[in-house]
Amino acid sequence: MNTKERVRNDILVGMKMHLDTCTMAILDAVIVKAVQNVEMTETTTLPATLDDTNQYIVNLFDTKKAPKLSPKTAEFYKNTLNEFISLINKPLNKISESDVEFYLLTKQPTNTNASLNNLRRNLSAFFTWMRKEKIISENPCDGIEPYTVIEKPIDHMEATDVEKLKLGCIRKRDRALIEFMRSTAMRRGEVPLVKISDIDFRSGKIVIFGEKTQKYRTVFLDDVAIHYVREYLNERGVLDSSREPLFTHIRGDKTKALDVDGVYSAIRDIARRAGMDRRVYPHLFRKTTATNICKRGGSVDAAGEYLGHAPRNVTDRHYTYKGDKYVEQIFHNYVEAV
């Protein structure tokens, strides 16, 4: 990191508590333009302390990188980093491969290999960001091989499981929710964002904002799902054009959206009442829909397209346009109830 970049970052870190994300981006652009033709040299100062160095780097991450991540991902990175810093008493710009290996070894007795890989991945993402910011020249995680993980069969529901789950539906909302999840394969964090007016009840089309990809995508309700969603809405006495959340609380404020934890609890309770001897959770519907697409003759790429996964190769990411019609065809061919 040269002097000009250091000054730019110092200003951004100093203003982080006073400006929102959009204004920070504008300030960053203004600084880049203002110092483009300015030469800067740094005067000699006292060496920074360990705490100052690490806190500066963490503040810079919070300012420049964290706003571009989902809050959950940013928190996951920070929790791993804080634990790492507590164990390895060194400046983050002096971390070696052996430091990362030592940290992972201390975590080994209480973590599975999959969890260790997640910790390694979090640290690697942070050090990759440091390298791009020119704070370090190499990522100390690059030479560390991932731990071997035995691949388990993909967890999903068979048709008999889905039928049994229906026995636990004692409210209109229960059946509407499980048919909605089956048909759309939404992430549980996306469900609370859906408003009634977002649904085109003629085609079943819903355009949603992906919480993980930060992009809009299209999903569909089939006739079965539409039938039970309409029954639920009729019971609530709301119109198709209502701006109320699609799924709301049963008690208390009945116009308040069912939040992420509420979606999880509602599905868990349905499974419990149905006497299911297996765990049923929101993400299981996504896995089941993806599995069914492949079972019915669809490709892995088709499953990924419907679920809103990022394209896996350069051609799909940059050169191939797939519109709503393509997603709709996947839905009709492989997802909707037959």
N, C-alpha and C positions, 0 to 999 in steps of 0.2 A: 504494500500500500504506500503510494507516494504522498508527499506533503499535501498536494491539492486534493487528493481523495480523502486524506485524513481530515482536512478542514471541512470538506463537504459533509462527511459523516458526523463530525462534531456538531455541526449546525443542526443536522437532522435529529440526532439524539437529544440535543438540548431543547428542541421544539416539540418533541414527541408528545409531551403532556399538555400541550397548548393547542394543537391542531388536529383535525380529524384526518382520516386516511386520504381522502381526495385532495384536501389542501396540502397535505404533506407531499403528495405526488407532484403538485404544481410547484411547490417550493423547491423540490429536488430538481425539476426541470429548469427553473429560474437560475439556480446556483450553477448548474452545468453550463448554461449559456453565458452567465456572468464571468466565470473564471476561465472560459475557453482559451483566451489569449493572454492569460495572466501567468507569470512565472512565480512560484512560491518556494521559499527555502525555510527550513525549520531551525530555530535557534536551539542551542543546547539547553536541555532542562534536566531536572533530577529524574532518575529512572523511576518508572511507574512501579507501584507495589503489585503484588500478586492479585490482591482483591480488586484493585483499580483496573488492572488489565482485563480480568475475566468479566467484571461488571460492565466495562465498556463494550466488550464483544457481545455480551448478552443483550445489552440495551440496543446495540446496533441491529442485532437479529430481530428484536421486538419491533424496531422501527421500520426495517426494510423488508424483512422476509415474512414474519408472522402474519401481517395483514393479508398476505396473498394465500395463506393456508386456511383451511377450515379451523374454527376455534378448537375443535377436538384434536386435530392433528398437531396444531401448535402446542397445545397443552401436553400431549403425549411426548413430543420432542423435548419440551422444557423439563418435564419430570425426569426423563432419562438423563438429560444433561446435568441437572442439579445433583442427582445422585452420583453421577460420574465425577463432577467437580469436588464433591464432598470426600470421595475416596482418593482421588488422584490430586494431590496438593501441588499442582503445577499450573503455570499460565496456559491457557487454551492454545496459544500460538506456538507452544513448545511441546505439545503432546506427540508421543511416538507410538509406533505400532505396538510395542511391548506394553505401553500403558493401557491401551484398549484391550489387549489380550488379558492383562492382569484383572481389569474390571470384569470382563466376561467370566473369567475363572472364579472370581469371588461370587458371582451370581449363579454359577452352575449348580450348586447343591439344592437350590430352592426353585429352579426354573426348568421347564422343558426346553428341548432344543429349538422348538418353534418360538418360544418366548425369547430365548437368547438371540435368535436371528432377528426378532423384532427390535431388541435393544441395539444390536449391531447396526441394523438398518436406520434407526433413529440417529445414532451417532454419525453414521456415514453421511446421512442427508445434511446434518449440521456442518460437518467438516467440508463437505462439497460446497456448501454455501460460503464458508470461510475462504475456500480456495478461489471461488469465483469473485469474492470481494478482495482478493489479493492479500489477505491477512496471512495465509500460509501458501506454500508452493505445492504441497502434496497432501492428499487425504490419507491420514494414518490408518484408515480402515481398509484401504484398497487391497492390501496384501493378506487380509484375514479371510480365510475361506468360510463360507456359511456352514453351520452345523447340519449334520445329516438328519433329515426328518422323514420318518416313514409315512408315506402318503396313505391316508385313510380313505375308504370309500366315501364319495360325496354324500353328505347327509341330505335326504329328501324324503318327501312323503309319497307313498304309493297310493293308487286310487282308493284302496280300502281304508287307508288312513284318513284321506280327505272325507270319505263318506262317514266314517266314525266321528270325525271332528264336528260334523253338522249336528250330531246328536246333542252336543253341548250348547247349542244356540237356543237360548230361552227368550231373547229379545230380538226385535227387528234389527237393531244395530249390530248384534252379533253376526247374523247371517250376512248382512250387507258388508260387514268388515272383512270376513274371510273370503267372500266372493270377489270383493274389490282387490284384496291382496293377491289372490290367485290369478286374476285376470291382468292386473297391471304390473305385478312384480316390483312394486315400489319399495324403496328403502323406508324403514320405519320413520326416519327423520323427515322424509318428504311428505308423508301422509298428512301431518297436521297443517301443511301449507295449502292443501287443496280446498278450494271453495266450491260450493254447489254450482255457481255460475261458470266455473272452469270446464264443466262437463258439457260436451255436445251430445245430448241424449238421442239424437238421430243416428249419429255414426258411432257413438261411444268414445270419441276422441277426447283425450285430455293432454294438454301441453303443460309440462311441469318443469320446474327449475331443479336440476340435479344438485343435491347438497354436497356431493363428493366431487363431481366433475365441474361444478360451477357453470354448467351449460344447460340450455333448454333441450328437452327431448319430448317425443310423443309416445304415449301409451294408449291402450284402448280397454274399454269395458265391453264384454260380449253381452248377448241378450240375457243370459242368466244373471250376470252381475247387475245389469241395468234393472232387471225385474226386482231384485231384492233391495237395491239402493232406492228405487222409487217407493217400495213398500215402507222403508225406513223414513223417507222424507215425508210421505203422506201421513205417517204417524206423528211426525213433528209438526205437520201443518205448514210446511214451507214450500215456496215455489221453486221451479227450476232456475229462475233468474236471481235467486237470493244470493247475497254476498256473504252469507254465514258460512263458517267452516263446514265441510261435508260431514265430518265425524265430531260430535260434541259430547260433553259430559252427560251422564244419566241423571246425576243429582247436582244440587247447587245451581250454578249459572249454566243453564242448558244451552246457551248460545256460545259458550267458551269452547275453543278447539280442544280436542283430545290430544294431549301432548305426547312426546315420544315415550315417556314412561307409561302413560295411559294406554297407548297402543299395545305395548308389550304386556301390560297387566291384563287387558281385555282378552287378548289371544291366549294367554296362559290360563285364565279362568275358564274360557271356553273348553280348552283341552282337559282341564281338571274335571269339569262337569261331565265331559264325554267319557271319562274313565280311561283316558289315553295313558299308556304305560311308557310313553316316551316324551321327551321335551319338545314342545312346540313353541316357536318363537318367530317374530316377524321375518327375519332373514331366511328362514326355512322355506317360505313361500317363493322367494327369489330363486333359491336353489332348486326347488321343485319345478318351477316354470322353465328354468334353463334345461333341466334334465328332460322334461317332457318335450321340449322343442327338438332335442337330439333324438329322443326315442321315436318321435313321429317323423323322422327323416330330415330334420333341419340340421344345418352345420353348426359347429361351435361358434363360427363368426356370426351366424344369424342369431344365435342365442345371446351373444355379447351385444349385438346391435339393439335387440329389443330391451335388454337390461340396462343399456346406456353405458356400457364399458367403453373405455378409450380404445381406438383402433390400435392393433398390435404391430402394424408395419407402416413403412413410410408411404407406400402407395395409397393405402386407405386413409392415412392422416392428411395427406396433402394433394392427392390427385383424383380421388374418387368421390364424387358427390352422391350420397344416398338420401333421398328425400323421404317425406312422410309416407309416400305410396309404398316404398320398399318396406318400411317398418310395418305398415298396415298389412302388407301381403304376408309377412312373417307371422303376424298376429292371426290372420284368418287361416293360414295353412297349418300352424303348429300350436297355437295357444288357446284359442277360443274353445269353449265347451262343445263337444260333438255328441 
